[in-house]
Structures are given as C-alpha cells and as structure tokens.
Amino acid sequence: MSASTKLSTAVKALCFLAEDKNSARTSAEISDKIGKNIHLQEIYCSIEDRKAFHLDVQKYSGHHLSIPIQINNFFLDLFAEVQVDIEDKMTKISLQSIIDKLEK
C-alpha cells in the first residue's frame, strides 16, 4: 500500500482555505457550499482513482498453481474487507475534526 500524497495535499489545501484570515472560510462554510459535511473518504474519492488499500496480484492459470490462486484469493478477500474498514474509518473523520486537531 502506498501513501497518497494527493490526499494529504488536498486536506492541507482545504484546511488552508478554512483558516484564511483575510477572507475566512470555515469547513462548515465549505460544506454548506456543497450541501453536506465533508469527510475524509469524500476528499479521497474526489482525488484518487484507486482504492486506499490495494493489492495487486497476478491471476495465475493452470491446475499446478492452485495454491498460489487460493493464496491470492485469500488476500484479495482480506484486502477487500480491510478496504471497507478504511472507508468506514475515513467516513467518520470530518474535515472539521482535522482542523480542530490542528488548532490544538
């Protein structure tokens, strides 16, 4: 799994918009503009075209390779579950909560 610098950069940009002292825009104002509470998963999906947790395995063919296929399938299923967990976690993290932590 590779870390996404795009996600970090987008969150930094949104935080910067929220803290601009000359024409202050709060995350609530930004959220109001798009009609909902902004959470990390929405930001991630808007800038990435791949899943946050991705396993790239090759599909093997042939009966003599049934164990590698089973192992790949095991990890594909496992990583699919982990992906759901990551998405659920990021959905619970609002942009405002990130800003609040940064201001402490």
Residue pairs with C-beta under 8 A, 6 or more apart in sequence:
1 52
1 53
1 54
4 44
4 47
4 48
4 52
6 47
6 48
7 40
7 43
7 44
7 47
7 48
10 43
10 46
10 47
11 40
11 43
11 95
11 98
14 27
14 30
14 38
14 43
14 95
15 95
15 98
15 99
15 102
17 25
17 30
18 24
18 25
18 26
18 27
18 30
18 95
18 99
19 99
26 96
27 38
27 94
27 95
27 96
27 99
28 96
30 38
30 95
31 37
31 38
31 95
31 96
37 94
37 96
38 94
38 95
38 96
39 90
39 91
39 92
39 93
39 94
39 95
40 90
40 91
40 93
40 94
40 95
40 98
41 87
41 90
41 91
43 95
44 52
44 90
51 83
52 83
52 86
52 87
52 90
53 79
53 82
53 83
53 86
54 79
55 75
55 76
55 79
57 72
57 75
57 76
58 72
59 69
59 72
60 68
60 69
60 72
